[in-house]
Amino acid sequence: MPSPNQTAPQPATRPRVVIVGAGFGGLAAARTLANAPVEVLLINRTNYHGFWPLLYQVATAGLEPESIAYPVRAILRRYRNANFLLAEVQGVDFTRRCVQTDVGEISYDYLILAAGSTTNFFGNNQIARYALGMKDLDEAQRLRNHVLLCCERAAVESDPTRRAALLTFAVVGGGPTGVELAGAFIELIRHVIRRDYPMLDTRQARVVLIEATNHILASFPESLQHAALQRLRQMGVEVRLQTQVADAHHDGLTFRDGSFLPAATVVWATGVRGAPLADALGVTLGRGARVVVTPHLTLPADERVFVVGDMAYLEGYRPGVAYPMVAPVAIQMGEQAARNIIAQLNHQPMLPFHYIDKGQMATIGRSAAVLDAFGIRLSGWLAWVGWLFVHLIALVGFRNRVLVLLNWAYSYFTYDRGVRLIFGVGAERQPAVVEYDEVNDH
Amino acid sequence: MPSPNQTAPQPATRPRVVIVGAGFGGLAAARTLANAPVEVLLINRTNYHGFWPLLYQVATAGLEPESIAYPVRAILRRYRNANFLLAEVQGVDFTRRCVQTDVGEISYDYLILAAGSTTNFFGNNQIARYALGMKDLDEAQRLRNHVLLCCERAAVESDPTRRAALLTFAVVGGGPTGVELAGAFIELIRHVIRRDYPMLDTRQARVVLIEATNHILASFPESLQHAALQRLRQMGVEVRLQTQVADAHHDGLTFRDGSFLPAATVVWATGVRGAPLADALGVTLGRGARVVVTPHLTLPADERVFVVGDMAYLEGYRPGVAYPMVAPVAIQMGEQAARNIIAQLNHQPMLPFHYIDKGQMATIGRSAAVLDAFGIRLSGWLAWVGWLFVHLIALVGFRNRVLVLLNWAYSYFTYDRGVRLIFGVGAERQPAVVEYDEVNDH
């Protein structure tokens, strides 16, 4: 890299900045470096940037995967100094300054690691096997297919116990992802499944949100936690607080108190850790397998290597608490890392990372969200409109914005979900709770 | 079936019509039976109806799979006497009048088999292994991923021979599918790949359309065949007539004359045969493994079993030539089979199938199509607008129509393809022509 067929002239003297990851952090860094006298190579294991805040809507048949993903090359077209490589980064040789990938080694002058995070099953293989994660397009599509298949199987299941399990959707984790998913599940059941399966008694269907502590949305003010909890329960979600999961099985969950919840669908929306690349670096990791960085966002031992976003462990607000794994932190870190590289090139001092907290929001369902920003605490319809607006603006690409807006308008007015199709990844997966030879009642 | 949890009251005396397949034929039959005194059970192996005439646009990153698929249950909501079962039909016991599926046996009073067709590799395992088919959403998505991966690999391939192979897209079969696909490929290269990969010399990229006979679009009038051929060549497609494929390999195609075409992408768009279910029936099959039916569309030996669409072999226009495997034939056959069931119930004579040929059309590319209908023969812009219009109207569902229209407008004005994303089915497939350890040139 660059290969001999590269024709765009690049002065050999330009330092090369390699960015690993095309998420919010990596793209923010590339954008900030667009006019700097460097050559940028962005490496990502997929050819798209995924807008993960809307992933739960893909998992619940509200949006097609294509509407929340945008080709990285289409983004980089705007930056004359940036190039893209589709590759999986496996490690870094800090001494020789090169990145090891599945398509070969890539040398760098400066490196920004922004590989994000992955689901943390805390070493529990049973949970990793039976619970569904929701971290990328494939996982979201698999979850969508699984949920729709469960409904199809419930429609032909004559045993009431099994039918109830097929119609029970358990979500573990009361953070924003868990709350948004639980709300979307209950609406899918109430508005879509009920009409699609007239022969099914959808009152049997349950959405159970399981949270280990005694509150959901831990990072939000208490008043909004209560508002969200009340709203979820009003919508019909069973919220179980102070409930610890012990294990997952093919047909449900066991809890620490020994009880069992029969459920064909278990989504693991708790526990996130730094990307596997963090483990391969051989550097000090903080809580959640995130790479410990200096306030300049560099490795303590190497000023040319920056780590940003979910992958970076930097204590912010107060000692012992790292910046949260959210998009605004990643974006601002990516920008700061890029500025610090420019500072190094200009022989100027690097600046420490300062997070400008613009607030947070989470949607619960139709006309319901919570918002905590600029000193304003809101719940209900206005917060929901704010949520829609912010997410639509943040989406990359005109086409995707129109697609998402169209889907939202469609769902809003028809109470329908357009994408309830079973195909692609995981379409062949059968809900384990049913044995099909018993279905026939002729 | 129906399972005990079915609450909708159905008089036990209503005869049950089982329809196998939710394609054009099966849906037309269900629609025609909507107000008849029968209970309809539609069985399909996917939960959606696929609008296959636009499948090539999914394969070339122009449309998302979701925009050409529509949930069967959403269609059947309108018909009070219709139910749906997600199952794969494996055989039929004509004596006991029941259908064997992977979820059990289903009894019927009348049966309409409309399971469609599958790719015919003519028993050549090499071709089945190395050539890509294009018959359903998964195959189209796999093809899309494969083509985009080839471009990514070409961008880092330093060997010019291999790079050329990665950028060569061979389409076997000069029927409408092959022609439409070849046209879409060349536009993808000219308008999208060129901008996405500024370091690639896209003049190296080739689209080769291979046809065994001496003309493309065999079913069209000669003047339109010539117009299409000329247009394709003008666009840059290499059309090879009278060229017989001998075999496929991991890195290209060999022809009967012994020559070899290096190509990382080979699409098999020639040869279609009746669905595998046809083989399992134990009845007489005609050419293309299609089930021989009477002019009433029933099995010769069983008046209660109808076969329609691609699966049915019925000689129409003239002796020895069966009705073509196209949507209008399937729709009209589905309607006729349904009407003949109603006739039987009313103790009236069944009527033979009469095909009303509304004409045919094929698109070649931007502003280019051929149309042969109502005595009019058109090529060029007007035919293209006609093609767009007819296909948009024929799509099921308001949401899908808007999505497709939006995508077409986007592509038309930006010359871009929004869905150039590598994910899902086949995303892991590596173009075989490259060995990645040789990519690194550091």
Interface residues (C-beta under 8 A of the other chain):
Chain A: M1 P2 S3 P4 N5 Q6 T7 A8 T46 N47 Y48 E64 P65 E66 S67 A69 P71 R73 A74 R77 N83 L85 L86 C98 D102 V103 G104 E105 I106 S107 L137 D138 Q141 L148 L149 E152 A155 V156 E157 S158 P160 R163 R195 D196 Y197 P198 M199 L200 D201 G397 R399 N400 V402 L403 L406 N407 Y410 D416 G418 V419 R420 L421 I422 F423 G424 V425 A427 Y436 D437 V439 N440 D441 H442
Chain B: M1 P2 S3 P4 N5 Q6 T7 A8 T46 N47 Y48 E64 P65 E66 S67 A69 P71 R73 A74 R77 N83 L85 L86 C98 D102 V103 G104 E105 I106 S107 L137 D138 Q141 L148 L149 E152 A155 V156 E157 S158 P160 R163 R195 D196 Y197 P198 M199 L200 D201 G397 R399 N400 V402 L403 L406 N407 Y410 D416 G418 V419 R420 L421 I422 F423 G424 V425 A427 Y436 D437 V439 N440 D441 H442
